[in-house]
Amino acid sequence: QVQLVESGGGLVTAGGSLRLSCAASGRTFSNYVMGWFRQAPGKEREFVATINWSGGITNYVDSVKGRFTISRDNAKNTVYLQMDSVKPEDTAVYYCAAQQTRHSIVLLTAEDYNSWGQGTQVTVSS
């Protein structure tokens, strides 16, 4: 499994921006499909975004489309989540996830991933 460490969380005002990073180590990063999930207090973990190995395929939950952008830099073993026009309902712990695959696919459910980071807190104030 690959080891994942998220960073970049914090407190941001509604309408502002934040960029999360997830650094991977331990395996060939380009062999992995990557995802971002989030979990708000009292709620289940929710899919946010996913990206295939090359960055050519992405998918987002409807609530963040047009506001969030997932990207990756395979040379730096890092995946990013650019969060723009944030809303108070974006407040959650954000998790990075990875799944090794030989296919150019994206994965939208938590059960499809076997490697997870410890999460980074994002708080959006109104």
Secondary structure as a PSIPRED ss2 file (coil, helix, strand):
# PSIPRED VFORMAT (PSIPRED V4.0)

   1 Q C   1.000  0.000  0.000
   2 V C   1.000  0.000  0.000
   3 Q E   0.000  0.000  1.000
   4 L E   0.000  0.000  1.000
   5 V E   0.000  0.000  1.000
   6 E E   0.000  0.000  1.000
   7 S E   0.000  0.000  1.000
   8 G C   1.000  0.000  0.000
   9 G C   1.000  0.000  0.000
  10 G E   0.000  0.000  1.000
  11 L E   0.000  0.000  1.000
  12 V E   0.000  0.000  1.000
  13 T E   0.000  0.000  1.000
  14 A C   1.000  0.000  0.000
  15 G C   1.000  0.000  0.000
  16 G C   1.000  0.000  0.000
  17 S C   1.000  0.000  0.000
  18 L E   0.000  0.000  1.000
  19 R E   0.000  0.000  1.000
  20 L E   0.000  0.000  1.000
  21 S E   0.000  0.000  1.000
  22 C E   0.000  0.000  1.000
  23 A E   0.000  0.000  1.000
  24 A E   0.000  0.000  1.000
  25 S E   0.000  0.000  1.000
  26 G C   1.000  0.000  0.000
  27 R C   1.000  0.000  0.000
  28 T C   1.000  0.000  0.000
  29 F H   0.000  1.000  0.000
  30 S H   0.000  1.000  0.000
  31 N H   0.000  1.000  0.000
  32 Y E   0.000  0.000  1.000
  33 V E   0.000  0.000  1.000
  34 M E   0.000  0.000  1.000
  35 G E   0.000  0.000  1.000
  36 W E   0.000  0.000  1.000
  37 F E   0.000  0.000  1.000
  38 R E   0.000  0.000  1.000
  39 Q E   0.000  0.000  1.000
  40 A C   1.000  0.000  0.000
  41 P C   1.000  0.000  0.000
  42 G C   1.000  0.000  0.000
  43 K C   1.000  0.000  0.000
  44 E C   1.000  0.000  0.000
  45 R C   1.000  0.000  0.000
  46 E E   0.000  0.000  1.000
  47 F E   0.000  0.000  1.000
  48 V E   0.000  0.000  1.000
  49 A E   0.000  0.000  1.000
  50 T E   0.000  0.000  1.000
  51 I E   0.000  0.000  1.000
  52 N C   1.000  0.000  0.000
  53 W C   1.000  0.000  0.000
  54 S C   1.000  0.000  0.000
  55 G C   1.000  0.000  0.000
  56 G C   1.000  0.000  0.000
  57 I C   1.000  0.000  0.000
  58 T E   0.000  0.000  1.000
  59 N E   0.000  0.000  1.000
  60 Y E   0.000  0.000  1.000
  61 V C   1.000  0.000  0.000
  62 D H   0.000  1.000  0.000
  63 S H   0.000  1.000  0.000
  64 V H   0.000  1.000  0.000
  65 K C   1.000  0.000  0.000
  66 G C   1.000  0.000  0.000
  67 R C   1.000  0.000  0.000
  68 F E   0.000  0.000  1.000
  69 T E   0.000  0.000  1.000
  70 I E   0.000  0.000  1.000
  71 S E   0.000  0.000  1.000
  72 R E   0.000  0.000  1.000
  73 D E   0.000  0.000  1.000
  74 N C   1.000  0.000  0.000
  75 A C   1.000  0.000  0.000
  76 K C   1.000  0.000  0.000
  77 N C   1.000  0.000  0.000
  78 T E   0.000  0.000  1.000
  79 V E   0.000  0.000  1.000
  80 Y E   0.000  0.000  1.000
  81 L E   0.000  0.000  1.000
  82 Q E   0.000  0.000  1.000
  83 M E   0.000  0.000  1.000
  84 D C   1.000  0.000  0.000
  85 S C   1.000  0.000  0.000
  86 V C   1.000  0.000  0.000
  87 K C   1.000  0.000  0.000
  88 P H   0.000  1.000  0.000
  89 E H   0.000  1.000  0.000
  90 D H   0.000  1.000  0.000
  91 T C   1.000  0.000  0.000
  92 A E   0.000  0.000  1.000
  93 V E   0.000  0.000  1.000
  94 Y E   0.000  0.000  1.000
  95 Y E   0.000  0.000  1.000
  96 C E   0.000  0.000  1.000
  97 A E   0.000  0.000  1.000
  98 A E   0.000  0.000  1.000
  99 Q E   0.000  0.000  1.000
 100 Q E   0.000  0.000  1.000
 101 T C   1.000  0.000  0.000
 102 R C   1.000  0.000  0.000
 103 H C   1.000  0.000  0.000
 104 S C   1.000  0.000  0.000
 105 I C   1.000  0.000  0.000
 106 V C   1.000  0.000  0.000
 107 L C   1.000  0.000  0.000
 108 L C   1.000  0.000  0.000
 109 T C   1.000  0.000  0.000
 110 A H   0.000  1.000  0.000
 111 E H   0.000  1.000  0.000
 112 D H   0.000  1.000  0.000
 113 Y C   1.000  0.000  0.000
 114 N C   1.000  0.000  0.000
 115 S E   0.000  0.000  1.000
 116 W E   0.000  0.000  1.000
 117 G C   1.000  0.000  0.000
 118 Q C   1.000  0.000  0.000
 119 G C   1.000  0.000  0.000
 120 T E   0.000  0.000  1.000
 121 Q E   0.000  0.000  1.000
 122 V E   0.000  0.000  1.000
 123 T E   0.000  0.000  1.000
 124 V E   0.000  0.000  1.000
 125 S E   0.000  0.000  1.000
 126 S C   1.000  0.000  0.000
